[in-house]
Amino acid sequence: MAEFEDVIVQVGLDGARHRKRFRGHRLAQWRHDSPDKTFIEVQAVYRTEHGRYAVHISRLPGADFWSDPATWYVSSQGQDEQWDPGDYSLYVYDTFDELKQHIPVELAQQVEENQHESPLEQLDI
């Protein structure tokens, strides 16, 4: 039986972001730089406790943005807070066939290979 954990992800844009929680385990993760290096996209696929597939997508500014230290922090009411200009989304699919239509081929292959593996292997050592 698979071991599920609380998974907490952020969704939305900076200034209007909130968190969502569900029970699941991560099957695979995929990272891709856009051809022009303007953004990085990270997709993580989770198998949920109810047998569905949750995909958390993080779309972050590319390397050029982060190379400028002035973009790292923003002052809010006299206190420095870390500014996160990322765009985060969460999508849920009922079946693997439905999931495959919405994620990169490479990620779908990883999910297919990993979905039947237990996320926790108990070793008797």
C-alpha positions in Angstrom: 0.0 0.0 0.0 1.4 3.4 -1.0 2.4 5.8 1.7 0.8 9.2 1.2 1.9 12.5 2.8 0.4 15.9 3.0 1.5 17.9 -0.1 1.2 21.7 0.2 1.7 23.7 -3.0 1.3 27.4 -3.9 -1.0 28.6 -6.6 -1.5 32.0 -8.2 0.7 35.0 -8.8 2.7 37.1 -6.4 0.3 39.2 -4.3 -2.6 36.9 -4.9 -1.1 33.6 -4.0 -2.6 30.9 -1.8 -1.8 27.4 -0.8 -3.5 24.1 -1.4 -3.1 20.9 0.4 -3.8 17.3 -0.6 -2.6 13.8 0.3 -0.3 12.2 -2.3 3.2 11.3 -3.3 5.3 12.7 -6.1 5.8 10.4 -9.1 8.0 12.6 -11.3 9.4 16.1 -11.9 10.4 17.8 -15.1 12.3 21.1 -15.6 12.5 23.0 -18.9 14.1 26.3 -19.8 12.3 28.2 -22.6 14.4 28.5 -25.8 14.9 32.2 -25.2 15.8 31.7 -21.5 13.0 34.1 -20.4 11.4 31.5 -18.1 11.9 28.2 -16.4 9.0 25.7 -16.1 8.9 23.0 -13.5 6.2 20.4 -13.5 5.7 17.9 -10.7 3.2 15.1 -10.9 1.7 13.5 -7.8 -0.5 10.5 -7.4 -3.3 11.5 -5.0 -4.8 9.4 -2.2 -7.9 9.1 -4.3 -6.1 7.7 -7.3 -6.0 10.9 -9.4 -3.0 12.8 -10.9 -2.2 16.3 -9.6 0.2 18.4 -11.6 1.8 21.4 -10.0 3.4 23.8 -12.5 5.9 26.5 -11.5 6.7 29.1 -14.1 9.6 31.2 -13.0 11.6 34.0 -14.6 14.8 32.8 -16.4 18.4 33.3 -15.5 18.7 36.8 -16.8 16.1 38.0 -14.3 17.8 36.4 -11.4 21.3 37.6 -12.3 20.3 41.1 -11.1 20.3 41.3 -7.3 17.9 44.2 -7.4 15.2 41.8 -8.4 15.7 39.5 -5.4 13.9 41.5 -2.7 11.2 44.1 -2.5 10.6 46.3 0.6 7.1 46.2 2.1 6.3 48.7 4.9 9.9 49.1 5.9 10.6 45.3 6.1 12.5 43.4 3.4 10.5 40.4 2.1 11.5 37.9 -0.5 9.7 38.6 -3.7 8.6 35.7 -5.8 7.5 36.6 -9.3 6.6 33.1 -10.2 3.3 31.9 -11.5 2.0 28.6 -9.9 -0.8 26.4 -11.0 -2.4 23.1 -10.0 -4.3 20.8 -12.3 -6.0 17.5 -11.4 -6.7 14.6 -13.9 -8.7 11.5 -13.3 -6.8 9.1 -15.5 -3.3 8.6 -16.8 -4.6 8.9 -20.4 -6.1 12.3 -19.6 -2.9 13.4 -17.8 -0.7 12.4 -20.8 -2.6 14.9 -23.0 -1.5 17.8 -20.8 2.2 17.1 -19.9 5.4 16.8 -21.9 6.1 13.3 -23.4 9.3 13.0 -21.2 7.4 13.6 -18.1 4.6 11.2 -19.1 7.2 8.5 -19.6 8.7 9.1 -16.1 5.2 8.9 -14.5 4.4 5.7 -16.4 7.6 4.1 -15.1 7.2 5.3 -11.6 3.4 5.0 -10.9 3.6 1.4 -9.9 6.5 1.8 -7.6 5.9 2.2 -3.9 7.0 5.6 -2.7 8.4 4.0 0.4 10.4 0.8 0.5 10.8 -0.7 3.9 14.3 -2.2 4.2 14.9 -5.0 6.7 18.6 -4.2 7.3 
